[in-house]
Amino acid sequence: MRKWNLVFDVAACTGCHNCTIAVQDEYIGNDFPGYAAEMPRHGHRWVEIERCERGRFPAVDVAYLFRACQHCDDPPCLQAGAGGAVRKRPDGIVVIDPERARGQKQIANACPYGAVSWNERLELPQHWNFDAHLVDAGWSAPRPVQACPTGALRALKVTDDEMRGIAADEGLETLDAGGKHRPRVYYRNLYRITRVFAGGTLLVNRDDVESCVAGARVRLLRGDSLVGDTRSDVFGDFRFDALDPFSGEYRIEVAADGCRNYATTFELGESHWLGEIRLDAA
């Protein structure tokens, strides 16, 4: 059976918040019986874009993370709810019933992703339900996907086997690293949120003129194992990304035309900038 999945590309998101605004436009002041009660005008964001930073000046990387209901195949909210308050549809979508869920704050508390909001006025747990009322009406994708100007969001209605193949081919990950809840929201380039980078800038002084070293070969090693091999850019900058945080000692080796070879070691915790590395002219 074909089921709904969402794919978010961290590298393609610019943080415009169009997806957030589209959901607010759909649900603020609007009731959809059987699907969702109206969203509060203030204080609730059923779809949120979180700004995440790595590194420190002058090497800072900013990326954005899509936060919303993950439409888990084993949803904790379903287990927490009583009387059919939460249902998992055959097409993969999780829906919190706007009538049956009233007064059941434990549903909001059960979500490990913080994606279920508690509406104090209505005494109702609420979430983004994949715009189920729209896809049931024949829409090809929910509003956040249609509102995204960069294509960072994709909605896929495919079989589970097809989705596993897509995830493998594109290197997709979920926020549920242990696989306990089996979410249906997948992330591409998630390393920009969960992992760290290391890099630096190569310079050389010739005849009292300091210049950037472009095209230098830079190798990153951990023990005797080669982790990465790259070239410095026109500004002398180099970077190795998608490294495990707090993963111990690494070694940088630099070879550049007209310069003496250079090597140094460092301990990797969070993202690490080696600063300006001045090579000796040969």
Backbone bond lengths (Angstrom), bond angles and torsions (degrees), N, CA, C in turn:
res aa  C-N    CA-C-N  psi(-1)  N-CA   C-N-CA  omega(-1)  CA-C   N-CA-C  phi
1 M - - - 1.456 - - 1.523 110.65 -
2 R 1.312 117.12 140.49 1.457 121.91 178.36 1.531 109.82 -80.30
3 K 1.330 115.50 135.63 1.462 121.75 -178.33 1.521 109.68 -131.48
4 W 1.328 114.76 156.99 1.456 120.72 -179.29 1.534 111.03 -79.38
5 N 1.327 114.46 139.75 1.456 123.17 173.74 1.526 107.62 -138.86
6 L 1.316 116.52 155.62 1.459 121.61 176.29 1.524 108.43 -123.01
7 V 1.331 116.42 136.15 1.463 121.81 177.04 1.520 108.21 -119.86
8 F 1.330 115.52 128.28 1.468 121.69 178.55 1.516 109.03 -119.42
9 D 1.335 116.44 124.85 1.464 122.00 178.55 1.524 109.00 -97.40
10 V 1.332 115.30 108.23 1.467 120.47 -178.30 1.524 110.76 -57.69
11 A 1.330 116.84 -39.76 1.460 120.78 -175.46 1.523 112.93 -70.94
12 A 1.331 117.76 -20.04 1.466 120.73 -177.09 1.527 113.00 -93.64
13 C 1.328 117.33 -13.91 1.471 120.45 -176.87 1.517 110.57 -80.59
14 T 1.328 116.36 133.39 1.471 122.26 178.23 1.523 113.02 -105.02
15 G 1.338 116.55 2.88 1.463 119.40 179.48 1.511 114.15 73.77
16 C 1.329 117.46 31.11 1.473 119.96 -178.44 1.524 112.74 -76.63
17 H 1.334 117.85 -19.43 1.471 124.44 178.71 1.533 112.82 68.29
18 N 1.334 118.01 17.33 1.461 118.83 175.97 1.518 112.01 -59.33
19 C 1.335 117.58 -36.26 1.459 120.53 179.56 1.524 111.09 -64.51
20 T 1.328 116.06 -41.18 1.467 120.56 177.54 1.526 110.62 -62.14
21 I 1.319 115.98 -45.91 1.472 121.12 -178.50 1.523 111.05 -65.14
22 A 1.334 116.60 -38.12 1.460 119.98 179.91 1.528 111.13 -62.37
23 V 1.324 117.03 -39.87 1.469 120.85 179.16 1.527 110.04 -69.59
24 Q 1.313 117.15 -41.05 1.463 119.24 176.91 1.526 110.84 -62.09
25 D 1.314 116.57 -41.22 1.461 120.64 179.52 1.528 111.15 -63.45
26 E 1.326 116.71 -34.93 1.462 120.53 -177.44 1.526 112.37 -74.65
27 Y 1.338 117.23 -35.92 1.465 119.02 -167.84 1.525 115.14 -111.87
28 I 1.306 119.47 -21.20 1.465 119.32 178.50 1.527 108.97 -70.87
29 G 1.308 115.56 120.74 1.463 121.44 -179.55 1.513 115.01 80.73
30 N 1.320 117.07 5.62 1.466 120.48 -178.22 1.519 111.35 -125.29
31 D 1.322 115.96 134.25 1.467 123.03 173.31 1.519 109.25 -106.10
32 F 1.324 115.61 139.78 1.455 121.16 174.67 1.524 107.21 -127.65
33 P 1.341 117.30 90.76 1.466 121.27 -174.52 1.528 112.28 -52.50
34 G 1.332 113.79 133.07 1.453 119.91 -178.28 1.510 113.96 85.58
35 Y 1.339 116.45 -14.21 1.467 121.18 -178.38 1.532 112.31 -117.24
36 A 1.340 116.20 -53.98 1.462 119.42 -175.65 1.518 110.49 -163.63
37 A 1.340 115.25 141.48 1.453 120.59 168.19 1.525 108.47 -84.53
38 E 1.320 116.68 168.08 1.454 119.06 -174.72 1.535 111.82 -63.15
39 M 1.292 114.32 148.62 1.461 122.81 179.70 1.524 109.12 -84.50
40 P 1.338 118.27 136.93 1.470 119.69 176.57 1.529 110.65 -59.11
41 R 1.311 115.45 146.24 1.458 119.75 -178.66 1.520 112.01 -67.55
42 H 1.336 116.44 -32.67 1.459 120.56 -177.33 1.526 110.58 -127.02
43 G 1.324 115.41 147.88 1.461 120.95 170.58 1.511 116.43 89.50
44 H 1.332 117.61 -11.28 1.466 119.95 -179.01 1.528 109.99 -118.29
45 R 1.311 115.58 135.77 1.466 121.81 170.77 1.522 106.78 -136.21
46 W 1.314 116.25 99.18 1.457 120.20 -178.32 1.527 111.17 -70.68
47 V 1.323 116.04 -25.72 1.459 122.30 169.36 1.517 106.96 -122.22
48 E 1.310 115.79 126.82 1.465 120.95 -175.95 1.526 109.25 -131.95
49 I 1.320 115.69 144.75 1.462 121.73 173.48 1.527 107.42 -110.48
50 E 1.329 115.42 115.58 1.468 121.65 -177.14 1.524 110.12 -95.68
51 R 1.325 115.94 128.06 1.471 121.54 177.69 1.526 108.81 -84.35
52 C 1.321 116.50 126.65 1.465 121.86 -177.39 1.525 109.60 -124.31
53 E 1.327 116.57 134.06 1.463 121.58 -179.18 1.524 110.01 -116.99
54 R 1.332 114.80 143.46 1.466 121.86 171.74 1.522 108.08 -127.01
55 G 1.325 115.13 149.68 1.449 120.06 176.34 1.519 112.37 82.45
56 R 1.316 114.75 -172.63 1.466 121.78 177.41 1.522 108.46 -147.98
57 F 1.313 116.03 161.25 1.457 121.13 -176.50 1.526 110.34 -51.92
58 P 1.336 117.90 134.64 1.475 128.24 8.02 1.533 114.27 -95.15
59 A 1.313 116.89 7.36 1.476 120.65 -178.04 1.522 109.11 -112.58
60 V 1.313 115.86 94.49 1.460 121.97 -177.86 1.526 108.86 -125.15
61 D 1.306 116.48 133.51 1.455 121.81 176.41 1.520 108.55 -116.89
62 V 1.319 117.33 125.76 1.456 122.98 178.98 1.522 109.27 -112.44
63 A 1.313 115.93 129.80 1.463 121.53 177.01 1.519 108.34 -138.15
64 Y 1.328 115.51 168.53 1.463 121.06 -174.86 1.525 110.21 -126.36
65 L 1.332 114.71 142.99 1.461 121.20 -175.89 1.521 110.10 -121.32
66 F 1.326 116.18 129.07 1.462 122.96 177.19 1.521 109.18 -76.80
67 R 1.334 116.08 123.74 1.460 122.35 178.85 1.519 109.34 -118.75
68 A 1.307 116.48 122.55 1.468 122.16 177.89 1.518 107.93 -170.39
69 C 1.330 116.15 178.67 1.455 120.61 174.20 1.524 109.56 -54.66
70 Q 1.321 116.14 133.82 1.460 121.36 -176.95 1.531 113.16 -90.92
71 H 1.325 116.84 -2.57 1.469 122.54 177.81 1.527 111.63 49.18
72 C 1.333 113.05 53.17 1.463 121.56 -175.90 1.531 111.46 -61.47
73 D 1.313 115.61 148.76 1.462 120.29 172.90 1.527 111.23 -77.55
74 D 1.337 116.34 -21.10 1.465 121.55 174.61 1.527 107.36 -126.84
75 P 1.330 117.43 70.92 1.466 120.96 -170.28 1.530 113.27 -76.42
76 P 1.328 118.11 126.72 1.468 120.72 176.24 1.529 112.64 -61.05
77 C 1.331 117.16 -30.09 1.466 120.05 179.77 1.528 110.83 -64.60
78 L 1.326 116.67 -34.81 1.464 121.09 178.38 1.527 110.73 -65.20
79 Q 1.318 115.70 -40.50 1.457 120.42 179.24 1.524 111.19 -69.16
80 A 1.345 116.32 -32.33 1.467 120.27 -177.65 1.520 112.67 -78.80
81 G 1.309 117.63 -28.26 1.457 121.15 -176.55 1.520 112.81 -76.87
82 A 1.305 114.55 156.16 1.474 121.45 179.34 1.521 109.65 -123.06
83 G 1.343 114.86 153.50 1.460 120.14 173.48 1.512 114.53 65.33
84 G 1.319 117.20 32.22 1.463 119.52 178.68 1.515 113.63 72.52
85 A 1.339 117.05 25.57 1.465 120.60 -177.36 1.523 112.04 -66.50
86 V 1.324 116.23 -30.61 1.470 121.33 179.77 1.519 107.67 -125.91
87 R 1.307 116.09 136.01 1.464 119.41 177.83 1.527 110.65 -132.48
88 K 1.299 114.41 145.21 1.458 122.77 176.02 1.516 107.07 -104.14
89 R 1.317 116.89 113.20 1.451 120.90 -176.16 1.522 111.79 -77.84
90 P 1.317 117.07 155.96 1.467 120.10 177.87 1.528 113.78 -58.47
91 D 1.351 117.39 -24.74 1.465 119.95 -179.34 1.530 112.40 -87.86
92 G 1.352 117.06 9.99 1.454 121.49 174.35 1.507 115.54 95.87
93 I 1.324 118.69 -11.69 1.457 122.07 -176.24 1.522 110.97 -82.57
94 V 1.336 116.05 137.18 1.471 122.50 173.54 1.518 108.20 -96.63
95 V 1.322 116.56 131.83 1.467 121.95 179.01 1.524 109.25 -126.64
96 I 1.334 115.65 127.58 1.465 121.35 171.90 1.521 107.02 -93.01
97 D 1.319 116.81 115.81 1.462 121.30 -175.55 1.527 110.03 -67.08
98 P 1.332 117.87 125.03 1.468 120.38 -175.02 1.528 114.53 -70.02
99 E 1.298 118.11 -11.61 1.471 121.13 176.84 1.528 110.52 -103.28
100 R 1.298 117.76 -51.38 1.459 121.40 -175.46 1.523 113.30 -68.39
101 A 1.331 116.89 -22.97 1.462 120.17 -175.96 1.537 113.38 -88.75
102 R 1.313 118.07 -1.85 1.467 120.31 -177.01 1.533 110.82 -60.47
103 G 1.325 114.30 134.72 1.455 121.05 178.56 1.520 114.94 81.57
104 Q 1.320 117.86 -1.31 1.469 120.95 -175.72 1.546 110.59 -101.54
105 K 1.315 114.75 74.68 1.467 120.41 -178.50 1.530 111.56 -65.22
106 Q 1.328 116.13 -22.59 1.469 119.06 -179.23 1.533 111.81 -62.14
107 I 1.323 116.71 -21.79 1.464 119.48 177.59 1.523 110.41 -66.32
108 A 1.331 116.37 -44.02 1.464 120.61 177.51 1.520 111.22 -64.51
109 N 1.333 115.57 -40.86 1.468 119.51 -178.13 1.523 112.99 -68.28
110 A 1.331 116.40 -22.19 1.471 120.20 -174.82 1.520 113.50 -78.63
111 C 1.333 118.13 -18.67 1.471 120.16 -173.74 1.533 111.14 -73.75
112 P 1.324 118.69 118.94 1.470 120.61 -179.16 1.521 113.17 -73.54
113 Y 1.322 117.19 -10.56 1.462 121.23 -179.22 1.530 112.44 -101.63
114 G 1.326 117.13 -0.28 1.458 120.03 -178.55 1.517 112.67 64.64
115 A 1.325 116.80 27.87 1.463 121.01 -173.31 1.525 113.75 -95.38
116 V 1.333 117.68 -2.09 1.468 121.20 178.69 1.524 108.29 -108.43
117 S 1.317 115.76 119.79 1.471 121.83 -179.21 1.520 110.02 -93.33
118 W 1.331 114.58 152.69 1.457 119.76 177.17 1.522 108.66 -106.19
119 N 1.327 116.38 118.17 1.457 122.86 178.00 1.522 108.80 -88.27
120 E 1.329 116.02 104.49 1.463 120.55 -175.93 1.519 111.84 -63.05
121 R 1.311 117.07 -41.24 1.465 119.76 -176.48 1.523 111.40 -65.19
122 L 1.320 116.81 -43.76 1.462 120.80 -178.64 1.526 112.60 -90.63
123 E 1.350 116.95 -7.46 1.467 122.10 -173.78 1.524 109.91 50.56
124 L 1.336 113.43 57.24 1.469 119.79 -170.72 1.528 111.04 -142.58
125 P 1.335 118.33 129.65 1.462 120.37 170.40 1.531 109.26 -76.06
126 Q 1.329 115.83 137.04 1.463 119.76 -176.78 1.529 110.47 -137.25
127 H 1.319 115.59 151.85 1.468 121.48 179.93 1.521 108.91 -152.40
128 W 1.355 115.17 173.59 1.456 119.22 172.77 1.520 108.53 -83.18
129 N 1.316 115.51 118.07 1.472 120.72 -172.33 1.525 113.22 -96.81
130 F 1.349 116.31 28.88 1.459 121.40 178.82 1.532 111.03 66.43
131 D 1.342 115.50 21.15 1.464 120.49 -175.88 1.531 110.26 50.88
132 A 1.329 114.76 51.31 1.464 120.79 -174.49 1.522 112.08 -58.73
133 H 1.341 116.91 -34.08 1.468 119.15 -179.80 1.532 111.19 -66.75
134 L 1.323 116.58 -27.71 1.466 119.75 179.81 1.521 111.58 -81.76
135 V 1.337 117.18 -43.99 1.470 118.28 179.47 1.524 110.10 -67.28
136 D 1.346 116.82 -30.65 1.467 119.07 175.76 1.528 111.16 -67.93
137 A 1.330 115.99 -25.18 1.464 120.79 178.34 1.523 112.09 -86.70
138 G 1.338 116.14 2.21 1.458 119.37 175.06 1.522 115.53 106.08
139 W 1.336 118.13 3.19 1.459 119.33 178.28 1.530 109.63 -64.59
140 S 1.329 116.38 142.75 1.464 121.09 -177.64 1.525 112.35 -80.76
141 A 1.332 116.86 -15.32 1.460 121.15 -179.43 1.520 108.56 -161.86
142 P 1.334 118.43 151.65 1.463 120.78 177.02 1.523 111.16 -69.76
143 R 1.321 115.88 167.31 1.463 120.54 -172.71 1.529 114.40 -62.47
144 P 1.335 120.86 -39.40 1.470 118.08 178.50 1.526 113.33 -57.31
145 V 1.329 116.38 -36.34 1.464 120.57 178.87 1.524 110.02 -67.65
146 Q 1.325 116.48 -44.42 1.455 120.40 -178.48 1.530 111.59 -68.49
147 A 1.331 116.61 -26.85 1.464 120.13 -177.59 1.525 113.35 -85.34
148 C 1.328 117.67 -12.87 1.467 120.83 -175.12 1.526 110.56 -74.73
149 P 1.333 118.46 118.99 1.472 120.33 -176.43 1.518 114.16 -81.09
150 T 1.325 118.85 -12.97 1.465 121.02 -175.41 1.523 113.37 -108.17
151 G 1.319 117.51 -3.06 1.459 120.17 -177.51 1.513 113.43 75.49
152 A 1.338 116.45 20.45 1.460 120.05 179.60 1.519 112.27 -69.83
153 L 1.326 117.53 -22.50 1.460 122.78 179.19 1.526 110.38 -111.74
154 R 1.333 115.34 134.44 1.456 121.32 174.66 1.518 109.24 -133.46
155 A 1.314 117.10 137.78 1.459 122.09 173.09 1.522 108.04 -106.61
156 L 1.319 115.88 126.99 1.460 121.32 -178.19 1.523 109.78 -123.44
157 K 1.305 116.64 125.59 1.459 120.76 173.93 1.523 107.18 -108.98
158 V 1.325 114.53 97.73 1.467 121.67 -174.04 1.527 109.10 -139.88
159 T 1.312 116.70 170.31 1.459 119.65 175.77 1.521 109.63 -73.19
160 D 1.323 116.31 162.79 1.461 120.00 179.32 1.530 111.42 -61.55
161 D 1.333 117.31 -38.35 1.458 120.21 178.00 1.532 110.94 -63.89
162 E 1.320 116.44 -42.29 1.466 120.04 177.56 1.523 111.07 -63.33
163 M 1.331 116.95 -39.60 1.463 120.32 -179.53 1.515 110.95 -67.22
164 R 1.323 116.78 -38.65 1.469 119.25 176.60 1.527 110.83 -61.76
165 G 1.319 117.07 -38.61 1.453 120.83 177.78 1.521 112.30 -66.13
166 I 1.335 116.05 -42.61 1.466 120.81 177.88 1.524 110.40 -62.92
167 A 1.323 116.36 -43.78 1.467 120.86 179.79 1.522 111.09 -61.35
168 A 1.332 116.63 -40.88 1.463 120.19 179.61 1.521 111.30 -68.81
169 D 1.330 116.73 -43.14 1.470 120.74 -177.60 1.521 111.95 -66.27
170 E 1.333 117.32 -36.34 1.464 121.32 -174.64 1.522 113.24 -100.26
171 G 1.334 117.66 0.70 1.451 120.25 -179.55 1.518 113.23 65.94
172 L 1.333 116.53 38.38 1.464 120.87 -177.77 1.524 110.69 -78.47
173 E 1.329 114.80 147.98 1.460 122.06 177.65 1.523 108.90 -129.96
174 T 1.334 115.58 165.87 1.456 120.88 172.39 1.520 109.08 -117.34
175 L 1.326 115.70 166.36 1.457 119.81 177.30 1.520 111.59 -74.79
176 D 1.306 115.96 -13.62 1.463 122.27 179.36 1.520 108.35 -95.09
177 A 1.343 115.74 80.71 1.466 120.46 -172.38 1.526 112.22 -59.95
178 G 1.321 117.30 -33.57 1.457 120.10 -178.70 1.509 114.06 -82.59
179 G 1.323 116.69 -9.28 1.450 120.59 178.31 1.518 114.92 75.53
180 K 1.332 116.92 15.61 1.460 120.27 -174.43 1.521 112.87 -66.93
181 H 1.341 116.25 -41.45 1.470 119.26 -174.01 1.532 113.11 -102.21
182 R 1.318 117.70 -10.78 1.457 124.16 176.72 1.540 112.82 53.43
183 P 1.325 116.39 63.72 1.473 119.64 -179.78 1.521 112.20 -68.90
184 R 1.329 115.49 156.46 1.459 122.04 179.52 1.533 111.66 -105.50
185 V 1.319 117.17 10.41 1.464 121.77 172.67 1.528 107.06 -102.32
186 Y 1.322 115.94 122.57 1.458 122.15 -176.11 1.532 109.78 -112.79
187 Y 1.333 114.82 152.18 1.459 120.78 -176.95 1.528 110.45 -124.83
188 R 1.317 114.51 133.63 1.463 121.19 173.44 1.530 108.52 -103.47
189 N 1.334 116.43 143.82 1.474 121.79 -178.54 1.527 112.17 58.31
190 L 1.315 115.70 36.83 1.462 120.26 -179.64 1.529 111.85 -66.89
191 Y 1.331 116.20 -16.50 1.468 119.40 179.47 1.520 112.03 -57.48
192 R 1.325 117.09 -25.39 1.470 119.81 -180.00 1.527 112.25 -71.06
193 I 1.307 116.04 -8.24 1.465 121.16 175.25 1.530 110.27 -108.40
194 T 1.311 116.62 -43.00 1.470 121.05 -168.02 1.520 114.45 -97.57
195 R 1.327 117.92 -15.68 1.460 119.94 -175.74 1.530 110.04 -122.14
196 V 1.319 117.11 -178.96 1.469 120.95 -171.42 1.527 110.63 -127.01
197 F 1.346 115.13 169.30 1.461 120.29 178.36 1.522 109.86 -126.71
198 A 1.321 114.84 163.94 1.459 121.88 173.59 1.525 107.44 -139.87
199 G 1.333 116.32 141.84 1.451 118.71 -178.73 1.514 111.61 -170.22
200 G 1.318 115.42 -172.10 1.454 120.71 -179.90 1.509 110.95 -173.96
201 T 1.334 116.30 -173.32 1.461 123.37 179.63 1.516 108.84 -127.67
202 L 1.326 117.50 130.51 1.462 123.18 -178.34 1.522 110.88 -99.70
203 L 1.339 116.14 129.35 1.455 122.71 179.69 1.523 109.43 -131.26
204 V 1.334 116.61 157.15 1.454 121.32 173.81 1.523 108.72 -143.90
205 N 1.332 116.08 145.34 1.463 121.59 179.49 1.522 108.34 -109.72
206 R 1.328 114.90 118.66 1.460 120.90 176.22 1.521 108.55 -126.98
207 D 1.333 116.03 122.19 1.470 121.70 179.07 1.529 111.01 54.26
208 D 1.342 114.78 43.68 1.464 122.55 177.96 1.527 113.31 64.41
209 V 1.323 116.97 20.13 1.465 121.60 175.30 1.519 107.90 -118.09
210 E 1.323 115.60 118.44 1.468 119.97 -179.35 1.513 109.48 -91.23
211 S 1.331 117.07 131.55 1.464 121.15 -178.40 1.521 110.27 -139.24
212 C 1.305 114.36 161.19 1.461 120.99 177.90 1.527 109.38 -75.58
213 V 1.322 115.14 147.41 1.466 120.71 177.92 1.527 108.11 -102.62
214 A 1.318 115.23 103.31 1.470 120.47 179.43 1.518 110.44 -93.80
215 G 1.315 116.28 148.12 1.459 121.64 174.29 1.514 115.21 76.63
216 A 1.340 117.32 10.72 1.466 119.42 177.30 1.528 109.83 -69.99
217 R 1.320 115.15 144.68 1.461 118.90 175.89 1.522 108.23 -86.93
218 V 1.327 115.31 126.50 1.466 121.16 -179.04 1.524 108.26 -123.15
219 R 1.323 115.94 127.16 1.462 121.37 -179.76 1.527 108.57 -116.62
220 L 1.326 115.43 140.42 1.458 122.09 175.89 1.520 108.44 -113.90
221 L 1.331 116.36 124.78 1.459 121.07 -178.46 1.521 109.98 -125.58
222 R 1.315 113.46 148.89 1.463 121.26 171.96 1.521 106.57 -125.18
223 G 1.309 116.00 107.29 1.449 119.37 -169.79 1.519 108.68 66.24
224 D 1.312 117.02 -127.96 1.467 121.65 177.62 1.521 112.60 -95.91
225 S 1.322 116.89 1.84 1.475 120.75 -175.30 1.525 110.85 -95.64
226 L 1.325 115.09 132.19 1.460 120.70 176.00 1.530 109.32 -78.14
227 V 1.335 116.04 121.49 1.464 121.52 -179.98 1.519 110.91 -93.01
228 G 1.334 116.37 -39.01 1.456 120.03 -177.95 1.507 111.42 -159.65
229 D 1.342 115.17 157.54 1.463 122.56 -179.36 1.516 106.77 -142.99
230 T 1.333 117.96 120.45 1.458 120.16 -175.58 1.524 110.12 -144.53
231 R 1.330 115.89 178.79 1.457 122.68 176.63 1.524 109.37 -122.61
232 S 1.328 116.20 144.39 1.458 119.59 176.26 1.525 109.66 -71.41
233 D 1.334 116.38 147.81 1.458 120.28 -178.47 1.536 110.70 -85.57
234 V 1.316 116.68 -172.36 1.460 121.32 -175.09 1.529 112.31 -62.90
235 F 1.321 116.70 -21.90 1.459 121.01 177.98 1.528 112.50 -92.76
236 G 1.322 116.39 2.31 1.459 120.36 -177.58 1.507 114.18 83.16
237 D 1.315 116.81 4.97 1.467 120.64 -177.45 1.528 110.95 -84.10
238 F 1.328 115.65 145.86 1.467 121.94 171.74 1.524 107.97 -140.84
239 R 1.327 115.06 154.38 1.470 119.45 -179.40 1.523 110.21 -153.19
240 F 1.313 115.26 140.26 1.463 123.07 170.43 1.523 106.85 -115.93
241 D 1.326 116.12 128.17 1.464 119.86 -174.72 1.524 110.26 -119.63
242 A 1.337 114.49 175.65 1.469 123.38 178.23 1.527 111.64 62.40
243 L 1.330 116.15 36.48 1.465 120.88 177.19 1.525 109.86 -91.41
244 D 1.325 115.95 152.23 1.459 120.06 177.92 1.523 109.98 -73.69
245 P 1.329 117.99 130.19 1.468 119.14 178.36 1.527 111.40 -66.39
246 F 1.330 114.96 148.91 1.472 122.10 176.91 1.530 111.06 52.25
247 S 1.339 114.88 46.44 1.464 119.98 -174.83 1.525 113.44 -104.20
248 G 1.347 117.04 12.75 1.456 118.75 170.06 1.512 114.94 99.11
249 E 1.344 115.02 -154.37 1.463 121.81 -172.55 1.526 111.86 -87.07
250 Y 1.332 115.15 137.03 1.459 122.74 175.82 1.528 108.70 -127.34
251 R 1.335 114.86 161.94 1.459 121.90 178.76 1.522 109.25 -126.81
252 I 1.333 116.06 133.05 1.457 122.86 175.28 1.526 108.23 -105.67
253 E 1.328 116.39 131.74 1.463 121.71 174.55 1.528 108.70 -123.42
254 V 1.349 116.24 131.05 1.457 121.64 -176.44 1.521 109.70 -122.81
255 A 1.337 115.33 132.67 1.463 121.91 174.40 1.519 108.30 -131.72
256 A 1.353 116.22 123.71 1.465 120.60 -177.90 1.514 109.82 -139.75
257 D 1.316 116.26 144.46 1.464 120.94 178.04 1.520 109.96 -60.07
258 G 1.295 116.30 132.57 1.454 121.05 177.26 1.506 114.44 78.08
259 C 1.323 117.79 9.56 1.466 121.92 -179.07 1.528 109.51 -132.12
260 R 1.297 115.41 153.34 1.456 119.74 174.13 1.532 109.59 -75.38
261 N 1.319 115.86 147.84 1.460 119.92 178.42 1.525 109.91 -62.17
262 Y 1.328 114.02 149.89 1.474 120.34 -176.20 1.523 108.97 -135.54
263 A 1.321 115.71 143.75 1.465 119.85 176.06 1.522 109.19 -148.14
264 T 1.318 115.74 147.70 1.460 121.23 175.58 1.520 108.98 -155.55
265 T 1.317 117.10 160.34 1.463 122.33 176.49 1.520 109.55 -117.07
266 F 1.318 115.69 157.86 1.467 120.81 177.42 1.521 109.02 -156.16
267 E 1.313 115.39 156.50 1.468 122.51 175.65 1.525 108.63 -94.18
268 L 1.317 116.61 127.88 1.462 120.85 -179.47 1.520 110.50 -96.42
269 G 1.325 115.64 118.05 1.457 121.57 172.90 1.517 107.53 -110.24
270 E 1.341 114.88 -96.79 1.451 119.75 169.43 1.524 107.78 -87.32
271 S 1.342 117.44 -173.70 1.463 119.78 -178.17 1.529 110.20 -52.71
272 H 1.331 115.84 135.75 1.467 121.36 -169.26 1.525 110.37 -124.44
273 W 1.337 116.42 127.16 1.450 121.74 175.96 1.519 108.40 -110.79
274 L 1.327 116.22 121.25 1.462 121.02 -176.49 1.524 112.22 -78.47
275 G 1.318 116.36 -6.04 1.452 120.09 178.34 1.518 112.21 80.93
276 E 1.336 115.55 -158.30 1.460 121.24 179.72 1.527 108.68 -86.29
277 I 1.302 115.64 119.85 1.461 122.28 179.94 1.531 107.72 -102.97
278 R 1.330 115.94 114.58 1.464 120.61 -178.20 1.520 109.99 -95.16
279 L 1.306 114.85 114.16 1.454 121.01 179.23 1.522 110.01 -84.67
280 D 1.304 116.22 150.75 1.459 121.78 175.70 1.518 109.45 -87.31
281 A 1.310 115.78 132.69 1.463 119.50 176.47 1.524 109.84 -66.41
282 A 1.326 115.68 142.03 1.474 120.24 -178.43 1.529 110.52 -75.75
